């Protein structure tokens, strides 16, 4: 059966697309995504959906990346499909955020795909993950340690930010995709980083799976069967968990916070597998800002609920969440944080050092020429305790103050502004630690820098910069 016929069957069976859908296709330039764009192009008249190609240039391999962008744009143009190209300086973003390369690239890639979908009114994003990718994903999760949900691998369809992500190739192996590219004369690019063993996925693909296939030559097929079975069982278990949640858990809203309670002996009557899943669901309800659902914490909670004797106890699960057992009633209680510490200091000009005792640090500003600090492109990116700005674009006086509700920033490497609160959440900074990060604002009220976290996209040092405002912080004893 030809690849297009197989994908047609998958789309029909799994209801991945229908008439009127607008689909953004993520196209890297490799054989998988180029074949996906081509196959969906062939099937578009039958299913009556519209396509838009979207390519992201991460900036890791400048010359190679530009060639990939050109190849994708040319192929999309040949098919008569609109094409969006997003360009990002991922090395700078990684230096700024401290994220590893793969996490940073994925964050940028999915953000741009969703942005493109919103701009074009698309309701679906098509991704080119195939059966070999699924086998690698399951094996990676096994090696890192996972539960039944992790063994289900990637879903053929799921909803994220009101847009459905679909994977039409997820049950198709790479050899079939490569053959389609050869037969159809599809131009493809080969990413040189795919053979680098500094990435865990590449090690699994190049070393782990080939070695294990000496014991089971059908290992990828076995891993894919495992994922299919576990996904069906995981879906059933999730439905059962939700039903038990509705039956056993009482919800109460207090000052905008959700609290949950249950009766211990009714919980203890459940199978252990359902107990663990129910605890995880409760934690997601009452404390969605952080992932608290690790195995050790869940087991500690479970044992506290099912223990005999009904003694009263209190467990601190997080600085803002505790479990309280009183006789046979168990409650998950959110704790209020104290109001942020209010302070504000003014910096009237460069060559200034100020103390910020509320944050336990000193902040220094200095205006220097570019030659004085040897400002190479790598040096411009700076670290979390130091930031460089174009001295002629910064408006004084500056203000150093604590965070306030509604604060927003335009982070370097992202389009548009973002809530400072959301940046703290993304970095998994505990609420109790957030007051340790002062904000540096210019005279226009823009947040220039959050020392220890992120800098803004304003006043970035460029080749034309003649004077650099250097800001750095050092921690001091309170």
Secondary structure, DSSP 8 states (H G I E B T S, - for coil): --HHHHHHHHHHHHT---TT-EEEEE--SSHHHHHHHHHHHHHHHHHT-EEEEEEEE-SSSHHHHHHHHHHHHHHHHHHT-EEEEEE--HHHHHHHH---HHHHHHHHHHHHHHHHHHHTT-SEEE----HHHHHHHHHHHHHH---HHHHT-S-SEEEETTEEEE-TTTTS-HHHHHHHHHHHT------GGGG-TTSHHHHIIIIIHHHHTTT-TTHHHHHHHHHHHHHHHHHHHHHHHHHHHHHH-EEEEETTEEEEEEEHHHHHTS-HHHHHHHHHHHHHHH-TTS----HHHHHHHHHHHH-TT---EEEEEETTEEEEEETTEEEEEE---------EEEE-SSSEEEEETTTTEEEEEEEEEGGGGT--HHHHH--TTEEEEETTT--SSEEEE---TT-EE-BTTSSS-EEHHHHHHHTT--GGGGGGS-EEE-TT--EEEETTTEEBSTT---TT--EEEEEEEEE---
